[in-house]
Amino acid sequence: MKEIQMNKWLLAFLYFLVFILLREWLLPVIALTDTSYLSLFLFFIGIAFILALMKAKWWLSIPIKAVYIFWAVQYMYVGTITIPIKAIPLVFGDIVSNVPLIFNGEWGKLSNTLRTILFFLLLWMITYLVSYWLEVKRSILLFYFSTVVFIAAVDTFSTYSAESSIFMIMVVGLLLLGILSISKISARYKAFISFRQITQVSIPLVFVLILSGVLMTFSPKLAPIWADPVPFIKSMAEGGGDGNATVSKSGYDPNDAQLGGPFLPDDSLVFEAAVANKQYWKVETKDTYTSKGWEQSNVETSSNKYFPGAKMTDGMTQQQIEESTPKYAGMTMVEKFPFIVYPYGMTTVHTEQAVTIIHHGAAGKYLTDIEGESRSLDLYDVEFVEQAYSLKQLRDTKMSELPSMNEFSAYLQLPDELPDRVRELATSITESSESVYDKAKAVERYFGRNGFVYDQKNVAVPNEEEDYVDQFLFDTKRGYCDNFSSSMVVLLRTLDIPARWVKGFAPGDPSQNDEGERVYRVSNNEAHSWVEAYMPGIGWVPFEPTIGFSGVADIDYDIELNLDDPEVREMPEQKREELEREIKEKEAKEKRTTTDRTLPIAMNEWVKDNIRWMMFGTAILFIIGWWLYVSRRRWMPKIIIPLYRAKDGNWHSFSKQYRSLLKQLDRFGLKRAHGETLAAYAEKVDRYFGGNRMQKLTTVYEKRIYGEIKESQDWQRLQEMWEDLVLKTSD
């Protein structure tokens, strides 16, 4: 018996799903290899699938694909979109010149043109295999498994974030497997399944998959049970276990006299903080730059002692503390530190241990003394206030109002041998800025706009004649937080802006503890450094120059901003969206007049402003509509029975009632076979429900249809039999 062929529409839908998966393959490849022209590769995949769907002969499909490849290569490397005549000598010349490299195994020296052609050939092979798996084997499990492994490996071992891809792959892949499983079963039993039937099965499957994905994404997640093995694997692969003294591990180190050099990630847990929002965790500041690293002067001076529950100010005024709402952070220390790790705005430390907290004001460090010894607090709660800095006040800061050199000499110190080009760079960066804050922000933004790279491995160590900051700014432009923060402090000091180097920890990874509280787990990988600059009339304000890290300070945007203001791009996403919406609304109101404010314009604006809610509402309505559709046999009788009761009994109404009963029986599952007479069908229905109501109704209906009955009937009795059958189908 001939094998049942797959429905064309169904096959086209399956090719579309595989196209989505292949796109998820290409996205990280394009991103990590710094390649462009994603659309050209996707278009090639689309052509290959269309030709496969059309069952094109090899003598037609091969030339079409080859011509497209030559055209794409010509477009990429020659820049023309005409017939690919120029690409032919280019391609063949590259092949000839690269043949020796291929035989010698020097793949890294292959030309970009040949690499592109080889990549197209790889896509050609993949699309051929996919066609074979879909149409012949009717199984895509191997391809789906390979996709999951590839995306997981890329997300784990590279800088590419595959969070959105994981959800897409889950939904599309499982849908593919489900549909192909049904198709495979139908082929085994020689049963044809229409595209409509597949669609009816797929709708609840897609709904369940999307619902599961949404729950997975937004549900609270517990902390990982096992430690991340990636740092260990990387360290072994990079020779981390060979005892190389020039490579250190991440984490807090009190000695910063010699900065630079690579370090290995270390995900060992340092502490957990039960706190509502993410915070930067401060340990200390240092003021003396030695051209190789940092030291702290005057450690022994300006120390104050506090006991648990005592009020602290941490650089804030009493008025600022009183005007703010207190917040709390529950600290559980794993690493034994003889000092307090604290968020900005700390006002009180609560603990059951008998401890004396010694605050060294110059270093901003809170040491813990227990029974006369420098020991660690294992558990303590920090009460703090989140201070929002007024953008208006920050932008009103004037250079002339900065404190004198004598008053802040420690925070303006620079080594005598600092190269002049560092000072010249600071001046050029800030020449268009007037306020102290704007100059500091200009320096902070400089690194992200001038080719600097965040790197933990390929980081240089300055030799004896080199300056650490100068080397980073002009020679390497590559490093981690210490490089960026040290450079910003030095650049600010050359402008006579007091600045100090801050050490501590970045916010950490959010999770949930056994009590359901939000907990930030902070590991050695979060050891971090940033900058504090002095703003006249305000005090010390934190800045974050390191690429890839968000800002430390909470800014109160209390002035009018336009969308071109760089401050807007650095806002939290929610605030930025609100501001953009307010600005657009304001601009729209200014452009509109009372005469042109018509209903279509107003509706168009309303749709633009509420597009997200409309999409969410549409999805909800779709889910409700789908549920109503699949459950209609249960609720439909509650509508049609009262509807027909209200009508007068006559032949016209009875004919409609009978046809509605046939539809309801079909929804119930008692389908009338093709070619089956009404009498035979009525007998089948009565065998199922018992009695002979359906046969009586059918007899009356047939006699009326064939003109054998002219007189009236007992409409009340027919109504009762009809209602009884309809109600039975809703059970």
Protein Blocks (a to p, Z undefined) as FASTA:
>chain_A
ZZddddfklmmmmmmmmmmmmmmmmmmmmmmnopghklmmmmmmmmmmmmmmnopafklm
mmmmmmmmmmmmmmmmnopabdckklmmmmmmmmmmmmmmmmnopaklpcfklmmmmmmm
mmmmmmmmmmmmmmmnopaklmmmmmmmmmmmmmmmmmbdcklmmmmmmmmmmmmmmmmm
mmmmmmmnopacdfklmmmmmmmmmmmmmmmmmmmmmpccdddfbdcfklmmmmmmnopm
nopakbccedddfblkbggdjddddfbdfbdcddfbdcdddfbdcfbdghlaccdehklg
oiacddehiacfkopafklmmmpccdddddddfbdcfbdcddehiabdcdfbdcdddddf
knopacddeehiacddfbdcdddddddddfklmmmpcfklpccfklmmmmmgccfklcfk
lmmmmmmmmmmpmblmlmmmmmmmmmmmnopacdfklccdddfkbcfklmmmmmnopacf
klmmmmmmmmmmmnopacdddddddebjcdddfkopacddddfklgccddddddehibpc
dddfbghiacfbdcddfbccdfklmklmmpcfklmmmmmmmmmmmmmmmmpcfklmcfkl
mmmmmmmmmmmmmmmmmmmmmmmmmmmmmmmmmmmmmmmmmmmmmpccdfklmmmmmmmm
mmmmmmnopacdehiafklmmmmmmmmngpjllmmmmmmmmmmmnopafbdcdfklmmmm
mmmmmmmmmZZ
